[in-house]
Amino acid sequence: MTLFIYVMMTIMFVYTAGFGVTLWKDKNKPGSVVVFGLAMTIAIAPFFTILR
């Protein structure tokens, strides 16, 4: 089950970070910064909640 959580977390992080890169390329810098913040939250939050 822990492996499944790590895989899903990685997929969600990569997808969200890729969307942030797309926003950055489209010259939407504030939106990109917010999406990268969301990607960091996706990467860090499970260590404090699910994976204790």
N, C-alpha and C positions, 0 to 999 in steps of 0.2 A: 504494500500500500504506500509506503514511503517513496518507493521508486516512482510510482504513478504520480505522486504529488510533485516530485522534482521534475519529472518530464513535463507535466502540465504547466508548472511555474516557468520553466524554460521556454516553452512554446509561447505562452502569453507574453513573457518579457520580450522575446525576439519580435513577435508580431507588433507589439506596442512601440518598441524602439524603432522598428522599420517604418511605422506610421509617423513617428517623430521626425525621422530623416526625410520622409516625403514632404512633410510640412515645412521643414527647413529649406528644402530645395525650391519649394513654391513661394519662398519669401514670407512665410508666416512664422516669424521668429517667436513672438510671444506664445502662440499656440504650441509650437514645437517644444519650448521650454516646459510648459505645463504637461505635455504628453511625456516628456522624458522624466519629469517628476513622478508621474503616474507609473511609468515603467520601473523606476527605482522602488516605489512603494510595493509594486507587485513582486519585486525580487526580495525585498527585506521583510515584509509583513508576515509571511508564513513562518519565519523563524521564531516570531514572538507569539504566534497563535496556534497553528496546526502542528508544527514540528518541535514542540517543547521537549 
